[in-house]
Amino acid sequence: MITVSDLSVTFGRGRRAVPAVQRVSFTVEAGGLYGIVGESGSGKSTILNVLSGLNRRWRGSVTIDGDQQALQRDLAFHKKVQMVFQDPYGSLHPRHTVDRILSEPVAIHRLGQSAARVVKALEEVGLGPEFRFRYPHQLSGGQRQRVAVARALILEPRILLLDEPTSALDVSVQAEVLNLLTGLHQRRNLTYILVSHNLAVVAHMCRRIAVMNRGVIIEELGVDTLRNRSPEHPYTRQLLSASLGYDRQAVAMLEEFDMDD
Amino acid sequence: MAALLDVKNLHVTFRTRKETVEAVRGVSFAMGREKIGIVGESGSGKSVTCRALLGLVRPPGTVTADHLLFDGVELRQTDPRHMQAIRGRRISMVMQDPKYSLNPVMTVGDQIAEAYRIHARASQAEARRKTVEMLEAVRIRRPEQVYDTYPHEVSGGMGQRIMVAMMLIPGPDLLIADEPTSALDVTVQLQLLAIMDDLVQQRGMGLIFISHDLNLVASFCDRIIIMYAGRIMETCNAAELHNAQHPYTRGLMNCLPQIDTPPGELPVLQRNPAWQDGPL
């Protein structure tokens, strides 16, 4: 479904150039649940921005559903690929009602039957029709993230790109949103790429996981390898042990990982 | 042994024209020189509780309590001038995001030195020497160079270490850390916790660690207070968290995805309205 090969992204030029993503390759099959995990600055969100067409300065090759992607994407692409962002407080227009937020993609793609689609999309994310004419500030964080998911789903895409979809939410709300995403994946046969810094969230949601550090995928592993706590790369092992909680002895053993070595 | 901090029946209320919000409703706890964690979701009143201790709740917020004893001193009746002497000198607080708590137009070294000079009346040279020592204590390499940098030039993890240095330089007895590591990467987060852990132990201080991360608090603190809707639901020893009784605590634990449990539906936390008002 998605094939990325030799993808590189550099921010800035000349001496101040920052290589954010360096020669990254991976494949996600149709209906797959692919996770990208890494610390801040590792390049994981940059990859999603390239896939979704938000970042237009990259090198390499991206093939989605058999089509080689150019820098500029067309309308049909955006109907197929949708993205959900991290911060539901920042990704919804504060002066637009839920109805207007959800109708906009319908209008852009000239799908028609806006009202029916809005109600259906709301229902699909577990919100009743009473939410249709509310403003974002009248919703809780979890409800807003549901609206953001509904906005992505209303075009009936086949691929959802999820950029830290629960990291701004409380743990109890996170559980609800993760359950929603799991349910949608099963019902709609979607393909997911989930980016997160939280190893437990990625392990819960995904089958295959890429671990990134400083713009490079240092290891790609199946979720079972993670569950058995037997990843190969020392960086992954360190990330895993750090995710399990505070241990004074373990902290003394932490190392800096610089992939230039 | 008298407790370092003894809070009895603390209430914090925000009254506006439209509504009255009771952010903290009858919180009582006592602590010694130990690491205590306050865990709760957003809006549970964990931060407001600590701001009330430091006298940082501004009008229209009002604070009432049967008593707020710090080392035998009643904090509620302390006049603003004495409160200044306690705040920073004896109780200090590290906030969540160093980007907003550091002064952007002052070098980090001068900011730390200022914190020292306000409380210790030292010469400039003495304050600089102490500051460099403190930067070393929070494991900043090349402290002399870092002294002269501005906050925007340092990373998030380093900024937070600078905050810890600034808060510890007056030698307080109690450190309150309000989600000090939530904005940091996991490994950086653990390193900062280790620094706080070591310093708190060496200096025999008390630490209140506020967090929404139950697992982290359980592995870091001695005791845990679990808050919901402005009230304490349960207090337990960190080592015995898995035996916690309260359904809210159990719900919080269960709804976390775990690395080694197979996927499936996560149990969703069912909130019981009785928790808001019922007896504890």
HADDOCK unambig.tbl for C-alpha pairs under 7 A between the chains (distance, minus, plus):
assign (segid A and resid 39 and name CA) (segid B and resid 185 and name CA) 5.75 0.50 0.50
assign (segid A and resid 40 and name CA) (segid B and resid 185 and name CA) 6.65 0.50 0.50
assign (segid A and resid 170 and name CA) (segid B and resid 41 and name CA) 5.92 0.50 0.50
assign (segid A and resid 170 and name CA) (segid B and resid 42 and name CA) 6.82 0.50 0.50
assign (segid A and resid 171 and name CA) (segid B and resid 255 and name CA) 6.84 0.50 0.50
assign (segid A and resid 171 and name CA) (segid B and resid 256 and name CA) 6.44 0.50 0.50
assign (segid A and resid 172 and name CA) (segid B and resid 252 and name CA) 6.54 0.50 0.50
assign (segid A and resid 172 and name CA) (segid B and resid 255 and name CA) 5.97 0.50 0.50
assign (segid A and resid 172 and name CA) (segid B and resid 268 and name CA) 6.53 0.50 0.50
assign (segid A and resid 172 and name CA) (segid B and resid 269 and name CA) 5.83 0.50 0.50
assign (segid A and resid 175 and name CA) (segid B and resid 255 and name CA) 5.68 0.50 0.50
assign (segid A and resid 175 and name CA) (segid B and resid 256 and name CA) 6.88 0.50 0.50
assign (segid A and resid 175 and name CA) (segid B and resid 266 and name CA) 5.87 0.50 0.50
assign (segid A and resid 175 and name CA) (segid B and resid 268 and name CA) 6.23 0.50 0.50
assign (segid A and resid 176 and name CA) (segid B and resid 268 and name CA) 6.31 0.50 0.50
assign (segid A and resid 179 and name CA) (segid B and resid 265 and name CA) 5.72 0.50 0.50
assign (segid A and resid 179 and name CA) (segid B and resid 266 and name CA) 6.42 0.50 0.50
assign (segid A and resid 200 and name CA) (segid B and resid 257 and name CA) 5.66 0.50 0.50
assign (segid A and resid 200 and name CA) (segid B and resid 258 and name CA) 5.22 0.50 0.50
assign (segid A and resid 200 and name CA) (segid B and resid 259 and name CA) 4.71 0.50 0.50
assign (segid A and resid 201 and name CA) (segid B and resid 257 and name CA) 5.92 0.50 0.50
assign (segid A and resid 203 and name CA) (segid B and resid 259 and name CA) 5.57 0.50 0.50
assign (segid A and resid 204 and name CA) (segid B and resid 257 and name CA) 6.02 0.50 0.50
assign (segid A and resid 204 and name CA) (segid B and resid 258 and name CA) 6.84 0.50 0.50
assign (segid A and resid 204 and name CA) (segid B and resid 259 and name CA) 6.65 0.50 0.50
assign (segid A and resid 204 and name CA) (segid B and resid 262 and name CA) 6.99 0.50 0.50
assign (segid A and resid 204 and name CA) (segid B and resid 263 and name CA) 5.12 0.50 0.50
assign (segid A and resid 205 and name CA) (segid B and resid 263 and name CA) 6.69 0.50 0.50
assign (segid A and resid 227 and name CA) (segid B and resid 259 and name CA) 5.88 0.50 0.50
assign (segid A and resid 227 and name CA) (segid B and resid 260 and name CA) 4.62 0.50 0.50
assign (segid A and resid 242 and name CA) (segid B and resid 186 and name CA) 6.08 0.50 0.50
assign (segid A and resid 242 and name CA) (segid B and resid 187 and name CA) 5.87 0.50 0.50
assign (segid A and resid 243 and name CA) (segid B and resid 186 and name CA) 6.67 0.50 0.50
assign (segid A and resid 245 and name CA) (segid B and resid 215 and name CA) 6.26 0.50 0.50
assign (segid A and resid 245 and name CA) (segid B and resid 216 and name CA) 5.06 0.50 0.50
assign (segid A and resid 245 and name CA) (segid B and resid 219 and name CA) 5.76 0.50 0.50
assign (segid A and resid 246 and name CA) (segid B and resid 190 and name CA) 6.21 0.50 0.50
assign (segid A and resid 246 and name CA) (segid B and resid 216 and name CA) 6.15 0.50 0.50
assign (segid A and resid 246 and name CA) (segid B and resid 219 and name CA) 5.15 0.50 0.50
assign (segid A and resid 246 and name CA) (segid B and resid 220 and name CA) 5.61 0.50 0.50
assign (segid A and resid 247 and name CA) (segid B and resid 219 and name CA) 6.98 0.50 0.50
assign (segid A and resid 248 and name CA) (segid B and resid 194 and name CA) 6.21 0.50 0.50
assign (segid A and resid 251 and name CA) (segid B and resid 190 and name CA) 6.39 0.50 0.50
assign (segid A and resid 251 and name CA) (segid B and resid 191 and name CA) 6.12 0.50 0.50
assign (segid A and resid 251 and name CA) (segid B and resid 194 and name CA) 6.95 0.50 0.50
